[in-house]
C-alpha cells in the first residue's frame, strides 16, 4: 500500500462528496490487500468510515450538507480523506455516537447483528461458542449475546482473556493452549453448543465441528488463519447432522432497507448501554500498512480506527 494523492471527482446523480473523519480497520481489508478477495488494481481498499457530507450530486435530497454519516459496505475506497459515495448506502449518525465510534462500529456491529439475530437467531439460555472473542466483532457480539440471555463461551489468547470476560463471555478458553472442543463439552455437560461463530477459519475448523451439539450450526464468517480446508459433506453428518453456512455482511445488507434496519438495531443496543463501543487503537491513515501488520500479527484488540 502507498499513500498517494489522486483526483476524487464530483458526485453524480445519487451520490454525495464526503469529507472523511475516521476510517474503520477490519480484517476483511487484509483480504482485499492480499488478493484473497480480488479487487481492481490499482485501487483504494476499505469498507467502513464516518464522514461529513460536503456536496450533493444532482437530484439528491436525502442527507443535507453538513450531516454526519457513516457507512459499512461496498464500494471499496474507505482509505481516503475525501470520497464520492452512493447516498443509498449511507446511515445518519446520532448525536450520541462519535465519529470514531461510528467508524469503528458499523461493519463490525452490523456483522454481529446479522450473525446473532438473522443467520442463527440466538435465544436466551442457548450455549454459544464465539472464536476470537476479544476481536472487534467478538467484543460487540459477545456483549449483545449476553444481552439476549445466551451463555457465551469465547476463545482468546491468554493475554486477552480478561477483556473477553469483561465483554459478555461467561467462560473464556485459551485459543493457544486449551483443547477447545473438549472444554466446550465439559462446560456444557457433554451436549455441545447450539452455534459456533468462527471468523478464524482453518485453525479452528476441527475444534468448531467438535464443539457443536447435534444439528448445531457452524457459522464461518472469516478466514483470519486461512481458508477452511476442503472436506467431504459427509463430515457434517459424522459430527451430528450439522449445518454449515458462510455468510457475508453484503448479502445481509443488500438493500437500503436491510442496511438501515441493521444499523438501527445496532444503534438501539448501543443507546441502551447493552453494547459499548470502545476504540482500542488509532493510527494515522497514512500508516495503514503498519495497522495491517499489527492486525495480522494479533497485536490489536477490539476496534481500530484510521484517522485521515
Helices and strands as residue ranges (DSSP letters): E 15-25, H 27-34, E 48-56, E 68-72, E 82-86, G 87-89, E 91-92, H 99-114, I 115-119, E 127-130, H 136-148, E 151-156, G 158-160, H 161-166, E 171-174, H 180-187, E 193-198, G 202-204, H 205-211, E 212-220, H 234-238, E 243-245, H 249-252, H 256-271, E 279-284, G 285-287, H 288-296, E 303-307
